[in-house]
Amino acid sequence: MPTKPTVLVTGASSGIGATYADRFARRGHDLVLVARDGARMDDLAERLRRETGVTIDVLPADLTVPAQLRAVEARLREDDRIGILVNNAGANVRGGFADQATDDIERLVALNATSVMRLASAVAPRFVRAGEGAIVNIGSVVGLVPEFSMAVYGATKAFVQFLSQGLIHELGPKGVYVQAVLPAATRTEIWSRSGADETSLPPMMEVGALVDAALVGFDRREPVTIPHLHDVGQWDAFQAARQAMIPGFGTVEPAPRYAPAG
């Protein structure tokens, strides 16, 4: 039997990342766990080794620190066993844009967007050479909803979605599967870490249900998986409306509504 690819999961110490680690371990995949909290990853790794028998490496790293991010990139470039990357690490910053410190939102962009791009960039050439591999990028429906007034967080998640969809077109024909997973409100630690008032939070999907649904999409090789969206026709209509605009982008004259007055 062919050896199952090793899975590298970022943000693996808790929540969605830890659950992905659990599910892939139970499928018989070896793991590389990446997050800042080495102690929590050690506990997770010990439990999963005991329960599943897979091999697990723990790689503590803060993906907003360039040297530590480069260490993870090197592992992705050099370890031919890694055939699946789950780009899950992410965070949010409390408050509205005018109240958020510039340094804080810069770190947010570094984690939610830059690290996703760099890790995908590190592994993609090797996957292309092999003609196989998978990149799973965890975005958010917030990237589709500016009305939620989460400008920077939403912008980073819109970046993840666009990057994923672009890579689908670029890497898909070369044998590399790319999936964007767009959760809505899910019960993870991101809420408490961003200072949210837990008494005011909406009903949430449990993280196990979210990851299990996302893995159904993974197995079906869906390009975009939105576990919270029950009417998939709405996404299909959204995509169709977007694609219907493309021919108009090739015109050379402004639309009549922009004709100068008089």
N, C-alpha and C positions, 0 to 999 in steps of 0.2 A: 504494500500500500504506500502511496506517496506520503511524504511527511507534511503535516499541516504547517502552514506558515506561522511564524512567531508574530504576535500582535504587540505593537508599541502603543500604549495609551497614555496621553497626557492628562493632567488633572486627575490622577488615578487614586488620590488618597481618600476621596469621599464622593458621594453623590453619583452623578451620571458616569464619571470615569471609573469609579470603583465597581459600579454595577456592570459596565462593559467588561471590565477585567474578570469579574465573576462569571459572566455568561460565556465569554470566549474560553476561559479555563475549563468550564464544564463541557465545552465542545471539543476539548482536547488540544487546544492551542497553548504553546508556551507563551510567556508574556515578558515584556519589558515595561515596568511601571515608572512613570515620570511625574513628579510633583515636588513641591517644596517640603512637605512634611514627611521626612524619611521614616520617622517612628510609626506613623499610621500606615505607611506603605509596607513596612516590615511586618506589622501585625496582619495586614490583609494578605501579604504574600505567604506568611506562615500558615494561615488558615487555608488558603487555596491549595498550597502544596499538599497539606495534610488531606484535604477533602478530594482533590482531583488527581494528584500525582504529577502535575505538569511542572516544568522548570520555569522559575520566575526570577528575573533580575530586577533589582531596585536601583533606580538612577535618580537620586535627589537632584532637583534643579529648579531654580527660579527662572522662568522663561523670559522675564523682563531684564535679566542680567546678561549682557551679550556673551561673556565668556561661558556661562553655563548653558545658554541656548546653543552656542557653537558645539559644545560637547554632545548634546543630543543630536544635532545635525550630523556630526561625525559618526555617531552610532548608526544613524539611518543610512548614511552613505556606505559604511564599511561592513555592516552585518548583513550578509546575504540571506540569513534565515528570516529576517523581518520582511513579511510580505503584506502586512496590513498596518496602516497608520490610522489611529483614531485621534484626531485633533480636537480634544475636548476642553483643554484648559481655558478658563475664562473667568471674568469677574465683572462687577459693576461698581460704580461710585455713587454714594448717597447724594441726593439733592438734584436741583436743576442746573442747567448749564452755567448760569450766571453765578451760582453758588459753589461750583466745583473748582477746586484748585487746579491750575494749569498743569502742574507736575503730576497730579493724580490722574487726570484724563490722558496725559501723555503715556503714563504707564499702562492705563487701560487699553489704549490703542496698541501699545507694544505687545501686550498679552493676547488680546482678543483678535487682533488682525495681523500684526507683523510676525508673530511667532507661528501662526497658522500658515502664512505664506512661506516663511523660511523653511519650516519643516517639510512642507509639501515639495518645495523646490529642492531640498536636499535629497529626497527619496525618489522623486519622479524620474530622473535620468536612469537610475538603476532599474526601476520598474519597466521603463520603456525598453531598455536593452533586453530584459527578461521576457518581455511580451506579456506580462501579467503583474498583478498587484492591485491593492485597493487602498484608497484614501477616503476616510470618513471624516467629514468636517461638521462639527456641531455648531449650527447657527442659532437662529431664534426667529419666531414670527415677528418679534419687535422690529426686525429689519424691514418688514413690509408695512409697518404701521407708525408713521411719524406722529400720528395723533396721540400716541401714548406719552409724548413729551419726555422721551429718553434719548436725547439727540445723539450723544456720542456713543453710548452703548448700542443704540439702534443702528448707527452708521457703521460700527464695527461688524455687526451681524449682517448688515446688507452687503458689506465687503466680502464676508465669508460666503454668502449665498452666490454673489456674482462670480467670485473666484472659482467656486465649485462648478457652477454651470459653464463657465468658460473652459475649465479644465476637462469637463465632460466632452466638449467638442474637440479639444486639442489632444487629449490623452486616450479617450475612448477608442478611437480607431487603431490605436497602438496596443490595445489589450489591457489598458489600465482602467479599472472601475473607480469612479468618483461618485460619492453620495453626499448630498447636503441633507442634514437632519435639522428640521426647524421645530423645536419644542415651543409650546406656549408655557403658561405657568406650571412649574413642576416643583415638587417638594424637595428642595436641596438647600445646602447651606449658603448659597449665594445671597439669599434674602437677609439672613442675620449678618453676614459679613459686610453687606452694603448698608447696614444700619436701618433696614426696613422695620416698621412697626408691625410685628407679627399679628397683632389683633386686627389690623386693617387689611390683611392679605386676602385675596380672593380664594375660592376653592381651587385646589391644585391636583394635578395628576401625580400619582405615586411614581417614584423614579423607576421602580422595577417594571411597571406597565409601560412607561415611556421607552425604556431601552428594549424591552421585548418587542414592542411594535416596530421600533427602528430596525431591529434585526430581521423582522419579517420583510421590511423594505429592502434591507441589505441582501437577503437571500433571493429576492425577486429582481435584484439589480435595478431598483428604482433610482433615477437620478436625483429626485427631491422627495423626501419623506416628511410628512407633516402629521404626526400621530394624532394631534388634537382635531384635525379637520375631517369631519364626517362626510361632507359633500365634496367629493373629489372633483365633481364637475365645476365647482367654483374655481379651483386651481387651473383646470383645463381652460376655462373661459378667460381667466387672467392671462395665461400664456398665449392664447389665441389673439387676444386684444393687443398684447405687446408685439407679437409677431406681425400683426396686421399693419402696424405703424412703420415697419422697417422699409418698405418701398418708398414711403414718403420722405425718408431721411436722405434719399438720393437726389431730390429735386434741387435745382440751382437758383430758383427765384423764391423770395419770401412768400409765405402764405398771404392771400389777399387781406386778411384781417390786420396785417401789419403794414398796409400801405399808408404812406404819410398823409395826414389830413390835408384837405384842400387840393 
